[in-house]
Amino acid sequence: MRLPMRRGGRRSAGLLVAGALVAGLLPAVAEAAPPTVDWTACKPGAPQQCGKLTVPLDWSKPAGAKTEVLVARIPAKDQAHKVGVLAFNPGGPGGAGASIIAEGYADQLFPQWRDKFDIVSWDPRGTGGSTQLDCGTILRPGVPVFPRSKAQYDAMVASSRAFGEQCLKQHGDLMRNLDTRAAARDLDALRAALGVDKLNYFGPSYGSFVGTTYAQLFPHRINRMVLDGILDHAAGPTAFMLTEARQMEYGFNRFAAWCRIASSCALHGRDVGKVYDEVVRKADKKPLPGTPYVKVSGDTIRMSLPVLIPAIGDYVTPWTELAAALAAAEKGDGSGFIGRSYVGDPESAYAAVSCLDFPPGLTSYADAKARLALAKAVAPRVGAAVEGWAITAACAGWPIPPTNPWQPTPVDDAPPILIAGNTHDPSTPLESARGLHRQLRGSHLMVTDVYGHTSWFNSECARSRITKYLETGEMPPERPRCS
């Protein structure tokens, strides 16, 4: 559910509590006065403007403690013909959108929109230039990710609990107020601070869930909205993991086929599947040296797949890295997987938000074993080496109860929303786009026949149709499909 702005492209993503559903549908808290932002140049002489937005730490207590959120904007080049404000969230959880704008990446990511939109974003609480979490790695090296015994399962749960307790100790109430509803309310505070009645919004990957949540809470504040690479909050942890596993197996097979014909692949002409199986088997038996302080286990290698297999515009670079890492590991060097796996990932906010919104619901080792077996049945080689299981493992013992657990997000009274999904997306499969389409009344589903994570970053046709919709409101035709 992560995108190129985070850790090299990730890029790049699974029920339901009645009480939580009611809480999720509570109306927005009335504002006593619009918030304000003191805008200044992000860097001397730069067109990008940055500021801090002060918002309630707990939105149910608007007069209580506050927290600061970094926000940024870059004005449209053609102010005379400007369509409006376009907000985006880059995915994650934990994608720092304001930092991306501040660094000047809007022209690179969205050149089609720079003339006609003031592009704005924010660093969600816990990330980037906002109040930041920094309490350790999501999945600790040496701790089992795919437990093969009750003892290993207990170790995984204990590691999750220890990580959560450390975050709670360091960050207190912030940890209890990080879910996606808080992010959506912060976005509406940014809208108010900008002095506009309605926003346009683009949400790729996890940003699609931020957008869906915003549409549910503030349907009257939407002008046009595009959700791309969908995370369906109604799916549940097991179903979402299995849809990812099927597409990840497909993606691995595409990677292996590419290696057979691409001279840039370090395993060119070889049976990549067999090499991968043997490397993982050896690393399971005896972890490989990675750095002087970190060993590379089979689980570390497995959890590199959801980082390196999904394609976002450019599959050659990550696939070349994966092949080179496997070739080196075959010779006993695991360093190629350091920094390219969910194991050892230092992005604390990713886990903290995920555990509040996407709880694993594990009840026992038997439950975990059954889920892993289901994944192996639909994806014989990669099994549960997907982002959905990374969240399950990271949150298995989380000490804070979920505040926004898996549940449908029906939206009945928003303007028509454009939903985009790919036929082969290893991170957010097409099933999720179809599921959300059923929940958002009046929405339009655009299917793109490409491989990779999100339509925008993998299809010129999709970019053209999305841009036309945002500028004019005209929905794409159902046929022909984009490719």
C-alpha positions in Angstrom: 0.0 0.0 0.0 3.0 2.2 -0.3 4.2 4.3 -3.2 7.4 5.5 -4.9 8.0 8.3 -2.4 8.5 5.9 0.4 11.5 3.6 0.8 12.4 3.4 -2.9 9.0 2.9 -4.4 6.7 1.0 -2.0 4.7 0.9 -3.2 3.9 -0.1 -2.9 -1.3 -2.6 1.0 -7.9 -8.1 4.4 -14.0 -7.4 9.8 -16.3 -5.7 11.6 -17.5 -4.5 14.9 -21.0 -3.0 15.1 -20.0 -0.4 17.7 -17.0 0.7 15.7 -19.2 1.0 12.6 -21.5 3.4 14.4 -18.5 5.4 15.7 -17.2 5.6 12.1 -20.4 7.2 11.0 -20.6 9.9 13.6 -20.9 13.4 12.0 -17.9 15.6 11.9 -17.2 17.7 15.0 -18.4 21.3 14.4 -15.6 23.8 14.2 -15.8 27.0 16.4 -13.6 28.8 13.9 -11.7 27.9 10.8 -8.1 26.8 11.5 -5.3 28.9 10.0 -1.8 28.2 8.6 1.1 30.7 8.5 2.4 29.9 5.0 6.0 30.5 4.2 8.4 29.2 1.5 9.4 25.6 2.2 12.9 26.6 1.0 14.3 30.1 0.3 13.0 31.2 -3.1 11.0 28.0 -3.7 7.4 28.1 -5.1 6.4 25.5 -2.6 4.7 26.8 0.6 4.8 25.0 4.0 3.2 25.6 7.3 2.0 23.9 10.5 -1.7 23.1 11.1 -2.8 22.8 14.7 -5.5 20.2 15.2 -7.1 18.4 18.1 -5.1 15.4 19.3 -8.4 13.6 19.9 -11.0 14.8 17.4 -13.8 13.7 19.9 -12.4 16.4 22.3 -11.9 19.4 20.1 -11.1 21.7 23.0 -8.5 19.3 24.4 -4.8 18.7 23.7 -3.5 19.6 20.3 -1.0 18.2 17.8 0.7 19.8 14.8 0.6 18.6 11.2 3.0 19.7 8.5 1.1 20.9 5.4 2.4 22.1 2.0 1.0 23.4 -1.2 2.2 24.5 -4.6 0.1 27.0 -6.6 -1.2 26.2 -10.0 1.0 27.6 -12.8 -2.1 29.0 -14.6 -4.0 30.8 -11.9 -6.4 32.4 -14.4 -7.7 29.0 -15.5 -7.3 27.1 -12.3 -9.8 24.3 -11.7 -9.4 24.3 -7.9 -7.5 22.6 -5.0 -6.3 19.1 -5.5 -5.3 17.2 -2.3 -3.4 13.9 -2.3 -2.2 11.3 0.1 0.7 9.2 -1.2 -0.2 5.9 0.5 1.4 4.0 3.4 0.1 4.2 6.0 2.5 6.9 6.8 3.2 8.5 3.4 4.4 12.1 4.1 2.7 14.1 1.3 3.7 17.5 2.5 7.3 16.5 2.6 7.0 15.3 -1.0 5.6 18.6 -2.1 8.2 20.5 -0.1 11.0 18.6 -1.8 9.7 19.6 -5.2 8.3 16.3 -6.4 4.9 17.5 -7.6 6.2 18.4 -11.0 7.7 14.9 -11.3 4.7 13.0 -10.0 1.8 15.0 -11.4 3.0 17.2 -14.4 -0.5 16.9 -15.9 -2.0 18.7 -13.0 0.4 21.5 -12.3 -1.2 24.1 -14.6 -4.7 23.8 -13.3 -4.6 22.8 -9.7 -3.2 24.1 -6.5 -1.7 20.8 -5.2 -1.8 20.3 -1.5 -1.0 17.6 1.0 -0.1 16.9 4.6 2.3 14.7 6.6 -0.2 12.5 8.6 0.3 12.6 12.3 3.2 10.4 13.3 5.1 11.0 10.0 7.6 13.3 8.3 7.5 16.9 9.6 4.4 16.3 11.8 4.8 14.9 15.3 6.8 11.8 14.4 7.0 8.3 15.7 10.3 6.6 16.0 10.1 3.6 18.3 11.9 0.7 16.4 11.4 -1.6 13.6 8.1 -3.1 12.5 9.3 -6.7 12.2 12.4 -7.3 14.2 15.3 -9.3 12.6 15.5 -12.7 14.2 11.8 -12.8 15.2 9.7 -15.4 13.3 7.3 -13.9 10.8 5.8 -17.1 9.5 5.7 -19.2 12.7 6.1 -22.9 12.4 5.4 -23.8 16.1 3.5 -22.4 19.0 6.8 -21.2 20.5 7.6 -19.2 17.3 4.0 -17.8 17.3 4.4 -16.7 20.9 7.7 -15.0 20.0 6.0 -13.1 17.1 3.2 -12.0 19.4 5.6 -10.9 22.2 7.7 -8.9 19.7 4.6 -7.1 18.4 3.5 -6.3 22.0 7.0 -5.0 23.0 7.1 -2.8 19.9 3.6 -1.4 20.7 4.4 -0.8 24.3 7.6 1.0 23.5 5.7 3.3 21.1 3.0 3.8 23.7 5.7 4.7 26.3 7.4 7.2 24.0 4.3 8.8 22.4 1.4 8.3 24.8 -2.0 9.6 23.6 -0.7 10.2 20.0 -0.6 6.4 19.6 -4.3 6.2 20.4 -5.2 8.8 17.8 -3.5 7.7 14.6 -6.2 5.9 12.8 -7.4 6.8 9.3 -10.5 8.7 10.6 -8.1 11.1 12.3 -6.1 11.6 9.1 -9.4 12.3 7.2 -10.4 14.9 9.8 -7.0 16.5 9.6 -7.5 16.7 5.8 -10.8 18.5 6.3 -9.1 20.9 8.7 -6.6 21.6 5.9 -9.5 22.3 3.5 -10.9 24.8 6.0 -7.6 26.5 6.5 -7.3 26.9 2.7 -10.7 28.6 2.7 -12.3 26.4 0.1 -15.7 24.7 0.3 -14.8 21.6 -1.6 -11.7 19.6 -2.4 -10.6 17.5 -5.4 -8.7 14.5 -4.1 -6.3 11.8 -5.5 -5.6 8.8 -3.3 -3.4 6.0 -4.6 -2.8 2.8 -2.6 -3.6 3.3 1.1 -4.5 6.9 0.1 -7.6 5.3 -1.4 -8.7 4.4 2.1 -8.0 7.9 3.4 -10.2 9.2 0.5 -13.0 6.7 1.2 -13.0 7.6 4.9 -13.1 11.3 4.0 -16.0 10.7 1.6 -17.9 8.9 4.4 -17.3 11.7 6.9 -17.5 14.7 4.6 -19.4 13.8 1.4 -20.5 17.4 0.9 -16.9 18.6 0.9 -15.9 16.7 -2.3 -15.8 18.1 -5.7 -14.1 15.3 -7.6 -12.3 12.3 -6.1 -10.1 9.6 -7.6 -9.2 6.4 -5.6 -6.6 4.3 -7.3 -5.1 0.9 -6.1 -7.9 0.2 -3.7 -7.7 -1.0 -0.1 -11.2 -2.4 0.7 -11.8 -2.0 4.4 -14.6 -4.5 4.3 -12.5 -7.4 3.1 -11.0 -8.5 6.4 -7.4 -9.7 7.1 -7.7 -13.2 5.7 -9.5 -12.4 2.5 -7.2 -9.5 1.7 -4.1 -11.6 2.4 -5.3 -14.3 0.0 -6.1 -11.9 -2.9 -2.7 -10.4 -2.5 -1.1 -13.9 -2.4 -2.7 -14.9 -5.7 -1.4 -11.8 -7.4 2.0 -12.0 -5.7 2.5 -15.5 -7.1 1.5 -14.1 -10.5 4.0 -11.3 -10.1 6.8 -13.7 -9.0 6.2 -15.8 -12.1 6.4 -12.6 -14.3 9.7 -11.8 -12.6 11.0 -15.3 -13.3 9.9 -15.1 -16.9 11.6 -11.7 -17.3 14.8 -13.1 -15.9 14.8 -15.8 -18.6 15.0 -13.2 -21.4 16.6 -10.1 -19.8 20.3 -9.9 -19.9 20.2 -7.4 -17.0 18.9 -10.1 -14.7 21.7 -11.6 -12.6 20.0 -14.9 -12.9 19.5 -14.7 -16.6 18.6 -18.0 -18.2 18.2 -19.8 -14.9 15.2 -21.3 -13.1 14.6 -18.4 -10.8 12.0 -20.2 -8.8 14.4 -23.0 -7.9 17.1 -20.5 -7.0 14.7 -18.6 -4.7 13.5 -21.8 -3.0 17.0 -23.0 -2.3 18.2 -19.6 -1.0 15.2 -19.4 1.4 15.7 -23.0 2.5 19.4 -22.4 3.3 18.6 -19.1 5.1 15.9 -20.8 7.2 18.4 -23.4 8.3 21.2 -20.9 8.9 20.7 -17.1 8.5 23.1 -15.4 6.0 25.4 -12.6 7.0 23.9 -9.2 6.1 25.7 -6.6 8.1 28.1 -7.0 11.0 25.1 -6.7 13.3 22.2 -8.2 11.3 21.7 -11.7 9.9 19.3 -12.4 7.0 16.8 -15.1 7.6 14.5 -16.9 5.2 11.7 -14.7 6.5 13.7 -11.6 5.7 14.0 -12.8 2.1 10.4 -13.8 1.8 9.3 -10.4 3.0 11.4 -8.7 0.4 8.9 -9.9 -2.2 6.1 -7.3 -1.4 8.8 -4.6 -1.6 10.5 -5.6 -4.9 7.9 -7.6 -6.9 5.2 -4.9 -7.4 5.9 -2.6 -10.3 5.2 1.1 -10.2 6.0 2.5 -13.6 9.5 0.8 -13.6 9.7 -2.9 -12.8 13.2 -3.3 -14.2 15.0 -1.6 -11.3 13.4 -3.5 -8.4 13.5 -6.8 -10.3 17.1 -6.2 -11.1 17.8 -5.6 -7.4 15.9 -8.7 -6.4 17.8 -10.9 -8.9 21.1 -9.5 -7.8 20.2 -10.0 -4.1 19.2 -13.7 -4.8 22.4 -14.3 -6.8 24.5 -12.9 -4.0 22.6 -14.9 -1.3 23.2 -18.0 -3.3 26.9 -17.4 -2.6 26.3 -16.7 1.1 25.9 -12.9 1.1 22.5 -11.7 2.3 23.3 -8.0 2.3 21.2 -7.3 -0.8 18.1 -7.8 1.3 19.0 -5.3 4.0 16.7 -2.3 3.6 14.6 -4.1 1.0 12.3 -6.1 3.3 9.5 -5.6 5.8 11.8 -7.3 8.3 13.9 -4.5 9.8 11.6 -1.7 8.3 12.0 1.3 10.7 8.8 3.1 9.7 7.0 3.0 13.0 3.9 4.9 11.9 3.2 2.2 9.3 2.6 -0.4 12.0 0.9 2.0 14.5 -1.7 3.1 12.0 -2.2 -0.4 10.5 -2.8 -2.0 13.9 -5.6 0.5 14.6 -7.3 0.1 11.2 -6.4 -3.4 10.1 -6.2 -5.6 13.2 -5.2 -9.2 12.4 -7.8 -10.8 14.7 -5.5 -13.8 15.4 -6.7 -16.0 18.2 -4.0 -18.6 18.5 -1.2 -20.4 16.8 -3.7 -22.8 15.2 -5.4 -19.8 13.7 -2.1 -18.4 12.3 -1.2 -21.9 11.0 -4.5 -22.2 9.2 -4.2 -18.8 7.5 -0.7 -19.6 6.4 -1.9 -22.9 4.9 -4.6 -21.1 3.0 -2.1 -18.7 1.5 0.2 -21.6 0.5 -2.8 -23.3 -1.2 -3.5 -20.3 -3.5 0.2 -19.3 -3.9 2.4 -22.4 -3.6 5.7 -20.5 -3.9 5.2 -17.2 -2.2 2.5 -18.2 0.3 1.8 -15.4 2.7 4.8 -13.2 1.7 2.5 -10.3 1.2 1.8 -7.0 2.9 -1.4 -8.3 4.4 0.6 -10.8 6.4 3.3 -8.3 7.3 0.5 -6.3 9.0 -0.8 -9.4 10.7 2.6 -10.3 12.1 3.4 -6.7 13.2 0.1 -6.3 15.0 -0.3 -9.8 16.4 0.2 -8.6 20.0 -0.5 -4.9 19.7 -1.3 -3.5 23.1 -3.8 -0.8 21.9 -7.3 -2.0 20.9 -8.2 -1.2 17.3 -10.1 2.1 17.0 -11.2 1.7 13.4 -11.3 -2.1 12.7 -12.2 -3.8 9.4 -15.7 -2.8 8.3 -17.5 -1.6 5.2 -17.3 2.1 4.4 -20.6 2.8 2.6 -21.0 6.2 1.0 -24.4 7.2 -0.3 -24.5 11.0 -0.7 -21.1 12.0 -2.2 -20.6 13.1 -5.8 -19.7 10.3 -8.3 -16.2 9.0 -7.3 -13.8 7.4 -9.8 -12.3 4.1 -8.7 -9.3 2.7 -10.6 -8.0 -0.8 -10.3 -5.5 -3.0 -12.3 -6.1 -6.5 -13.5 -2.8 -7.6 -11.9 -1.9 -5.5 -8.9 0.1 -7.5 -6.3 -0.4 -4.9 -3.6 -4.1 -3.9 -4.0 -5.8 -6.5 -6.2 -8.7 -5.8 -8.5 -11.1 -7.6 -6.1 -10.7 -4.7 -3.7 -11.6 -2.1 -6.3 -14.7 -4.1 -7.2 -15.6 -4.5 -3.5 -15.3 -0.7 -2.9 -17.3 0.1 -6.0 -20.2 -1.8 -4.5 -20.1 0.3 -1.3 -19.8 3.8 -2.9 -23.2 4.6 -4.5 -22.8 6.2 -7.9 -19.1 5.5 -8.2 -17.5 4.6 -11.5 -15.0 1.7 -11.8 -12.2 2.1 -14.4 -10.3 -1.2 -14.9 -6.8 -1.0 -16.4 -5.3 -4.1 -18.1 -1.8 -3.7 -16.8 0.6 -5.3 -14.3 1.7 -3.2 -11.3 0.6 -1.3 -8.3 -2.0 1.5 -9.2 -3.2 2.6 -12.5 -1.8 6.1 -12.5 1.8 5.0 -12.2 1.6 2.2 -14.7 -0.7 3.4 -17.6 -0.6 6.5 -19.8 -4.1 5.7 -20.8 -5.2 5.8 -17.1 -3.3 9.0 -16.5 -5.1 10.7 -19.4 -8.5 9.5 -18.3 -8.0 10.5 -14.7 -6.7 13.9 -15.7 -9.7 14.5 -17.9 -12.1 13.5 -15.1 -10.4 15.8 -12.6 -10.5 18.7 -15.0 -13.9 18.3 -16.4 -15.9 15.8 -14.3 -16.3 13.5 -17.3 -16.1 9.9 -16.3 -14.0 7.5 -18.4 -15.8 5.1 -20.8 -16.2 1.5 -19.6 -14.9 0.3 -23.0 -12.3 0.0 -24.2 -10.4 -0.7 -21.1 -7.1 1.1 -20.5 -3.9 -0.7 -21.0 
